[in-house]
Amino acid sequence: MGSNKAYLNCLQRDEAQALWRNTLKEIGYFERPPVEHLPVTASLGRVTAGTVYAKQSVPHYNGSAMDGIAVYASDTYGAQETAPKGLTLLPPGSPFTPGGCYAVDTGDAMPAGTNAVIMIEDVHISEGTAEIIAAAAPWQHVRIIGEDIVAGELVIAEHHVIAPVDIAALLAAGLDTVEVVKRPKVAVIPTGDEIVATREELQPGAILDVNSHMLAAAVTEWGGQPARKSIVRDNRQAIEETLIESLAESDMVIINAGTSAGREDYTAAVLSAIGEVLVHGVAIKPGKPVVLAVCQGKPVIGLPGYPVSAMLTAELFVRDILLARHKLPPYETPQVEAALSKAVASTIGMEEYIRVSIGDVQGKRIAAPLNRGAGMISSLTKAQGVIRIERGSTGLPAGLSMPVTLLRKRRPARTILSVGSHDLALELLGLFLRRRMENVALSCANVGSMGGIMAIRNNEAHMAGIHLLDEQSGCYNVPFVKKYLPGLQGCLIHLAMREQGLLVLPGNPKGITRLSDLARPELTYVNRQRGSGTRMLLDYELGKAGISVSVITGYDKEVGTHMAVAASVAAGTADAGLGVQAAAQALGLDFIPVAKEQYDLLLNFAPDDDCLPEIIDILKSEEFRLEVERLGGYDLREAGEMISVN
Amino acid sequence: MGSNKAYLNCLQRDEAQALWRNTLKEIGYFERPPVEHLPVTASLGRVTAGTVYAKQSVPHYNGSAMDGIAVYASDTYGAQETAPKGLTLLPPGSPFTPGGCYAVDTGDAMPAGTNAVIMIEDVHISEGTAEIIAAAAPWQHVRIIGEDIVAGELVIAEHHVIAPVDIAALLAAGLDTVEVVKRPKVAVIPTGDEIVATREELQPGAILDVNSHMLAAAVTEWGGQPARKSIVRDNRQAIEETLIESLAESDMVIINAGTSAGREDYTAAVLSAIGEVLVHGVAIKPGKPVVLAVCQGKPVIGLPGYPVSAMLTAELFVRDILLARHKLPPYETPQVEAALSKAVASTIGMEEYIRVSIGDVQGKRIAAPLNRGAGMISSLTKAQGVIRIERGSTGLPAGLSMPVTLLRKRRPARTILSVGSHDLALELLGLFLRRRMENVALSCANVGSMGGIMAIRNNEAHMAGIHLLDEQSGCYNVPFVKKYLPGLQGCLIHLAMREQGLLVLPGNPKGITRLSDLARPELTYVNRQRGSGTRMLLDYELGKAGISVSVITGYDKEVGTHMAVAASVAAGTADAGLGVQAAAQALGLDFIPVAKEQYDLLLNFAPDDDCLPEIIDILKSEEFRLEVERLGGYDLREAGEMISVN
């Protein structure tokens, strides 16, 4: 049941990277990697193993650079406007005679005996004679052999990534093949009793092997050639056997995971037995239980099991090793400065990496931290950047301007930050917006309606979905906007009337038909947290129905999301909970409509921002209405109407 | 013999791009491109055709997030340090009974009836009872179904380039396949009577087809799927047939070239016959004779024949169309500011593009223009950036700071600019330097020794190879450095004694054995330009031998490079010329040694620059000496010695 065994050693990230790289350098891992000869035409993106010298000159002949006549320069001396000279036009192929010339087109080989070209514009031809009015300098308008590339000279340097223009140069310089560094073979070994290869095997407690596919793709992107192995159980001998087999076939091995110090974590032990473990544990979060080892002269990396940890540690300890193997410089990580949208805590002594969305709000660049869970795959796909918190820090305050490392090669030109209550209609809005405005992306952080109002107040979001019911007035949203955003710069736009309802087991075994059924003593309810729009709705509806909260079993058990409500019901620990239809659909629950609530958007754009009219236009459009209403439980008849808050 | 027929219309570059893109937009070329379904695991780098929604939630079950005990939260209420509560440890798989609990490891499915986990550290287990000292909140330390991704929600947006992390997310969200945009098929048709496919066919006047390979690789890099067609002769019907065949198979067709308005340039005529020519001629240099047309609803682009023109116009008129077809934003062209190392002239009315090397010299970023010839393939491979001269400009002055668009994804961390007399030993020096210092590149601009001295004086180069003989003193280099670089910041380092000699036809048919043979009246000489080191050497040696220049036939015929000398000899228009051995080797000429000259390096680095000791160390090294001497005609015994100029 777990173990508190300490890691053998726990290095700082920079120390671990230096030790790792230096050790591999010392054992000669980056020297003379295997090479292969490829046809030049198949070498795009590969890396030259050595300097490539021209085998032939370019041009390979002396050719005319103009349409005109080819002459022997000396024959032309003395020609001038006042004293033209006549040259005899010789038939093509006939031998040169002094005072003769040939008609040539651009690119034609210079006829033997000639060494200059006079442009056709400067020649008057009649009756077999070419009259010229200026002398020609030797080799004028002639492309001389080797003018571009001289046989024997360098065409492409070693350790160069071959681009399309390099292919042209190599072919022109007489090369049919080129020696390139072989892609390092990287074995990726997924391990773990809980890991399964297919969705069919995916029982509760099992985890689909997605990491090995992600890591294989990352290896491909970084110039390696991945070989995914079959999943290996948490069995020391099996891991050892697969490792030895992989070492024989590969230039690098990645084991994922079994890298912690738990009872069934064999990676470090196996690596110690077969080779030398350099590092076990790095003071980073996530990703601490990384193992770096050298076995049989090859790097073997044990990456932690959580996807976010696995990706981060692969970036830190695999990527640059693969690049260095090609003698390429370390990966460039472009950075931008951005202000943190909220405070983030950090563990002192650990270097922490937090993935963020990036957006420009009212002229200020904002980095909005995403969920930090090491298991949150969605934080990997939603992230546009990552911030690093130094190990000496206990956390960073909201608003701090700091460097953000960009994660994607292509960052959307604009990211619209949506921070507030989540709804699937927002994703559709993002989709429509993207279709209309090229290169715009919508990033949603789901922090609830009140969180959204605060983000707008601090200019940290462009948009917030809110559904806050004022119990006294029975009004939605406006009272809250008035209270918390008194000088609102942006505007409040109606999105939809949205159905909330009771989530119950499929087939509704407890026969729940309306909210007042919650008072039945044998039923258990699961509630949302205080301050959430859904909780406010419940309280309001209970009040209207004259039901006291005290008679509802489970009213005091709060969870934080629609999905947590649905999960409680699906797991049988509650009989019902209030939530949106989408949560019911996700877990196959039945949905009993209770009330419609007003879901509006707070928009925070500069008045001349072209997003603003587009968003309103989308909200009012027939296509958007149909698309959202198709989700079920939505009424968009008033969508796009501006709501007065004065 | 050419034609002065004007282009039908000659648009400005931005007008042409806008017309091109808007026309394709209007005909719906960017809408609903064909899609294909790929296994998620084979989708790296591809572009999603539509929004991808989760088919299953992640996690797909309620699981323990800790090692500990799974409990029903209500059972734990009231437990505190002063009043511990005991829960009955139930055997795994047995039904839940109130007041019971189960041992769970991280990742285990929550047993039915439980809804919270208490960490093992907070539990005391003895004799089948788990004693707890704090209450558990519902769902604490539980990873709830859908916490990461909820079934039905957006996983990956449409028109998104699939990254390794996206593969993980797609698989986890229950997708086995993903719908991606089909790579647009792009036919590349090489045309031209002078174009040949293989080196075996490469007679004088013929040009190897390198463009179609370069363009195919560029199409690949930009997300297209190229199909190279066989070379088509300059025959209108043949071009038309190949075009029609290509249109049937492809989403875009590139014809290269035949785009000018010459006699045998059929591209525009064929495109007019089959479809609509939107643009013929764009006011850019190089690249003017580009043709943009729409045939059968597909874009057809006629690119000019010179490699530099073809690549530039492909970047301007092909790249973003392929990206837009994937609904991806236009290509990002990162820019840096740099000062021009020399003045560049420009034709008014034409937007000119000039490729440059980029280096930081003594704290100033320098852009050194490369040879502007549209046929210079080497300028494509040597270029790190490109500058654009506006159409209203007649040229730019030296020293002007201006934006430079970077051409390579990976720019070397440092480029050492070598500007001066060229020698193959410099290339080897660059190679050795690159081996010792990661991510350093050497860029050589060959402007002669005096040009090198001037570049050093203006802080526009790090290094200049010079071999300047002072006729009066018989000394090399030092007198010139004293005169032109009086306050020299850098230093003068000896590189090699280099042999210059007479280049003669193979077998030396004229029986030339020494310099004085040049006085023989039947021999024709080809000379280098005044001010070149080689010319100075000739004059000095002639003087020593007591030979008057007036007796040498051809003394007044000057050419500008070693290779031009060699080409003159090889073509039979001169019997001999003075030059280096490498030029003789390149054209298979014989070489008659005449004199050794001193080839030195001017170095212009900050005193603490770590390149400086490395360069000197390389020059003094045995490996470098052997490597250079192997070229023939070099003596490096004194290489690396500092030469006093005081």
Interface residues (C-beta under 8 A of the other chain):
Chain A: M1 G2 V40 T41 L44 G45 T51 Q56 S57 V58 P59 H60 Y61 N62 G63 D67 Y72 A73 S74 A103 D105 T106 G107 D108 A109 M110 A112 G113 T114 N115 I120 A137 P138 W139 R143 I144 I145 G146 E147 D148 I149 V150 A151 G152 E153 L154 V155 I156 A157 E158 H159 V161 A163 P164 V165 D166 I167 A168 A169 L171 A172 G174 D176 E194 R199 L202 Q203 P204 G205 I207 L208 V210 N211 H213 M214 L215 A216 A217 A218 T220 E221 P307 M311 K327 L328 P329 E332 G373 G375 M376 I377 S378 L380 T381 R408 K409 R410 P412 A413 L424 E427 G430 L431 R434 R435 E438 N439 A441 V526 K557 E558 V559 T561 M563 A564 A566 A567 S568 A570 A571 G572 T573 A582 A583 Q585 A586 L587
Chain B: M1 G2 V40 T41 L44 G45 T51 Q56 S57 V58 P59 H60 Y61 N62 G63 D67 Y72 A73 S74 A103 D105 T106 G107 D108 A109 M110 A112 G113 T114 N115 I120 A137 P138 W139 R143 I144 I145 G146 E147 D148 I149 V150 A151 G152 E153 L154 V155 I156 A157 E158 H159 V161 A163 P164 V165 D166 I167 A168 A169 L171 A172 G174 D176 E194 R199 L202 Q203 P204 G205 I207 L208 V210 N211 H213 M214 L215 A216 A217 A218 T220 E221 P307 M311 K327 L328 P329 E332 G373 G375 M376 I377 S378 L380 T381 R408 K409 R410 P412 A413 L424 E427 G430 L431 R434 E438 N439 A441 V526 K557 E558 V559 T561 M563 A564 A566 A567 S568 A570 A571 G572 T573 A582 A583 Q585 A586 L587
